[in-house]
Amino acid sequence: MSINGWPVPAPTKGRNVVPAPPGHYRIHVHLRYLAPRRMGPADYDADVTAGQWTEVEYKPPLWTLGKGSLGPPPQRYNGMVPILLLLAASVIVGVSMLLIML
């Protein structure tokens, strides 16, 4: 995770509280991975006001090459269409194999 280009340590699960003075911030989040090295990149511009919490939620993509979702909660998982297409293709191949064997 980085805020305005500066790296910020962040756990891979759970909440991360980053104290910040009021202002405008550019938040970037991605996950480390093997190939590609950065998985699920997402960016969000957040405005922090005095005395208020600004909550932002990140959801990784459902497939490696997709983009993540970052913004006010609740966020959705990106990549549902490729996963459903892969699942449908697997079912079609499986049913076809069964029909051929009969």
VEXDREN-2710 file (C-alpha; in Angstrom, 1 decimal):
% VEXDREN-2710
k/r/px/py/pz
1/MET/0.0/0.0/0.0
2/SER/1.2/3.5/-0.7
3/ILE/-0.3/6.9/0.1
4/ASN/0.8/9.8/-2.1
5/GLY/3.6/7.6/-3.4
6/TRP/5.0/6.8/0.0
7/PRO/5.0/3.1/1.1
8/VAL/2.8/2.3/4.1
9/PRO/3.1/-1.1/5.9
10/ALA/-0.2/-2.9/5.7
11/PRO/-1.3/-6.3/6.8
12/THR/-2.7/-8.7/4.1
13/LYS/-5.9/-9.3/6.2
14/GLY/-7.9/-7.1/8.6
15/ARG/-8.0/-3.4/9.2
16/ASN/-5.1/-1.0/8.8
17/VAL/-5.5/2.4/10.5
18/VAL/-3.3/5.2/9.1
19/PRO/-3.4/8.5/11.0
20/ALA/-3.3/11.4/8.6
21/PRO/-4.0/15.1/8.8
22/PRO/-6.8/16.6/6.8
23/GLY/-6.2/16.8/3.1
24/HIS/-6.4/15.0/-0.2
25/TYR/-4.6/11.6/-0.6
26/ARG/-3.9/9.2/-3.5
27/ILE/-4.1/5.7/-2.2
28/HIS/-2.6/2.8/-4.1
29/VAL/-3.0/-0.9/-3.1
30/HIS/-1.7/-4.1/-4.8
31/LEU/-0.8/-7.6/-3.7
32/ARG/2.6/-9.1/-4.1
33/TYR/2.5/-12.2/-6.4
34/LEU/4.9/-14.3/-8.5
35/ALA/3.8/-13.6/-12.0
36/PRO/2.8/-10.8/-12.4
37/ARG/4.7/-9.4/-9.5
38/ARG/1.9/-7.0/-8.6
39/MET/-1.6/-8.5/-8.5
40/GLY/-4.9/-6.5/-8.3
41/PRO/-3.7/-2.9/-8.5
42/ALA/-6.2/-0.3/-7.5
43/ASP/-6.1/3.5/-6.9
44/TYR/-8.4/5.8/-5.0
45/ASP/-8.4/9.5/-4.3
46/ALA/-9.6/10.1/-0.7
47/ASP/-10.4/13.4/1.1
48/VAL/-9.7/13.4/4.8
49/THR/-11.6/15.9/6.9
50/ALA/-10.7/17.1/10.4
51/GLY/-12.1/15.0/13.2
52/GLN/-13.6/12.4/10.8
53/TRP/-12.7/8.8/9.8
54/THR/-12.3/8.2/6.1
55/GLU/-12.9/4.4/5.6
56/VAL/-11.6/2.8/2.4
57/GLU/-12.0/-0.9/1.5
58/TYR/-9.8/-3.0/-0.9
59/LYS/-11.0/-6.2/-2.5
60/PRO/-8.5/-8.2/-4.6
61/PRO/-9.6/-9.6/-8.0
62/LEU/-10.9/-13.1/-8.4
63/TRP/-8.3/-13.8/-11.1
64/THR/-4.7/-12.9/-11.2
65/LEU/-4.7/-10.5/-14.1
66/GLY/-7.7/-8.5/-12.9
67/LYS/-7.7/-5.1/-11.2
68/GLY/-8.7/-4.8/-7.5
69/SER/-11.5/-2.6/-6.1
70/LEU/-10.7/0.3/-3.8
71/GLY/-13.1/2.8/-2.4
72/PRO/-15.8/3.4/0.2
73/PRO/-17.2/0.1/1.6
74/PRO/-18.7/-2.1/0.5
75/GLN/-16.5/-3.0/-2.5
76/ARG/-17.1/-5.9/-4.9
77/TYR/-14.7/-8.5/-6.2
78/ASN/-13.7/-7.8/-9.8
79/GLY/-13.2/-10.6/-12.3
80/MET/-16.5/-12.5/-11.8
81/VAL/-17.1/-12.8/-15.6
82/PRO/-13.8/-14.6/-16.4
83/ILE/-14.3/-17.0/-13.5
84/LEU/-17.9/-17.7/-14.6
85/LEU/-16.8/-18.3/-18.2
86/LEU/-14.0/-20.7/-17.0
87/LEU/-16.5/-22.5/-14.8
88/ALA/-19.0/-22.8/-17.6
89/ALA/-16.3/-24.1/-20.0
90/SER/-15.3/-26.7/-17.4
91/VAL/-18.9/-27.9/-17.0
92/ILE/-19.3/-28.1/-20.8
93/VAL/-16.1/-30.1/-21.2
94/GLY/-17.0/-32.4/-18.3
95/VAL/-20.5/-33.1/-19.6
96/SER/-19.1/-33.7/-23.1
97/MET/-16.6/-36.2/-21.8
98/LEU/-19.4/-38.0/-20.0
99/LEU/-21.5/-38.1/-23.1
100/ILE/-18.6/-39.4/-25.2
101/MET/-17.9/-42.2/-22.7
102/LEU/-21.6/-43.4/-22.8
END
